[in-house]
Amino acid sequence: MKNIETFTLNDGIDKAVTQISQKLAKEKKKVFLVLVAGGTSSGKTSAVAKKINDAFEDSQIISMDNYYRGKKFVEKNNLNFDQPEALDLDLFFEHLETLKSGKKVKIPEYDFKHSKPIYDKIEIKPSKIIIVEGLFSLNEKIEKLGDYKIFVDLGVHSQILRRLFRDVDRTGEKPRNILKYFLDVVWKMHKKYIEPTKQNADLILLNDYLPQLEAKNAKIKSERVKYKVSIPNLKEKIGEIIYKLGGSYVGKLEQTDYFFDPNGNYKKTGELLIIRRIGFDRYFFMYFGPDDEKTNFDDRYTMKFFTDHETLSKFKDIYKKNYVEVSRLRRSFYIMGVLVCLDEIEGGDVYLTFKFEAKKEREIILEILENLGIDPLSGVNKTYYQLLN
């Protein structure tokens, strides 16, 4: 692969604007074509194309999405929407050539509601700069027309989280189905069709997921706090206290958490991506953003949903050796909106954990701790991954 200049997003935008301006002044073309490609949820449109468009007066953006052939075509030809064959690249090429010659065109508009194109819908007049954004903007057929080419790069961890947050909000689809489609289709197509086009770029921009800013897109918050304990007859004492306060025993299960940690970043970011196995055949996908409070209460945005063993296997393959396995025996109690868990960690340590979603529920936690003689300020907001590694 050729040596291509690579920058973080903001520095890269400045670099791109400077280089485009220099080429414009030097080459004196009727229409200067900027191509912006990258994987799903990489920020091709919002983070890159729009910012470049805002930097120039006579410019506009064309989305490749308008050239999708539609659901019927895709199904009839046994394709998916993450393959270049799902788009009419011949028509797209023809329209770009016409625009570059200084003539106007009528392009299709893709009707996402009915999953079909409406042809000759949008009239596009030539502008000094045309910015094309799409998964396949640097496809071998299209990239030869480009005067300046950008690839927006991000890792699989970033793609998974942004795709989940975006599509749950935009489509209302179940997160389990979104994740399954990503693992079964999107990531494979990315490696086959999109990643290789990076070599056609003049500039690579890195736009990885920023947990401190983006975790709020998970929208649901949960809190927890845990205490390392070594109290004799603790199981019996907790049971008595919970029953006395009006709670109940939920049950006992063996659990294994698989903490997936891309490049060892979790110790820096404080976020967590976990697949939890409960018993032998129940699995949960769990994402926790960085801790939001600098106290012993662990306060995070979170997303949780059922998944399966196949997903766990695919995550192990994608993340390679970047995961840690933690097993425990968990006894659970429930009282007034608080899940109380007694965890016996593989290796011998015992932790008392409280999970809740409203600050008002902290009062019942304080009462339980007082009955057990535990100092409320001795709690830790670290995960088992952080405590054991």
Secondary structure, DSSP 8 states (H G I E B T S, - for coil): ----EEEEHHHHHHHHHHHHHHHHHHH--SSEEEEEEESTTS-IIIIIIHHHHHT-SSEEEEEGGGGB--HHHHHHTT--TTSGGGB-HHHHHHHHHHHHTT--EEEEEEETTTTEEEEEEEEE---SEEEEESTTTTSTTTGGG-SEEEEEE--HHHHHHHHHHHHHHHH---HHHHHHHIIIIIHHHIIIIIGGGGGG-SEEEE----HHHHGGGG-EEEEEEEEE---TTHHHHHHHHHHHTT-EEEEEEEEEEEEE-GGGTHHHH--EEEEEEETTTEEEEEEE-----SSSSEEEEEEEEEE-HHHHHHHHHHHTT-EEEEEEEEEEEEETTEEEEEEEETTS-EEEEEEESSGGGHHHHHHHHHHHT--GGG-B---HHHHH-
